[in-house]
């Protein structure tokens, strides 16, 4: 019997988890709980703000690839936010 894969807590999984919440709140993906497209720009902005705060609070503790990763995700979400308005 296969054992379930152990989930690993990493910086990138935290970032993608918050970003996924923003994507759902922007109405780009369906809410997995309701299977409906739901737009909540306040919640989307909150998720983006969380990512910005995370980036700022971890500024000198990230590798270059982690810094580039979170910067790219924030930029992408900010663009999608403007388009969703």
Beta strands, then each sheet from edge to edge (+ up, - down):
end
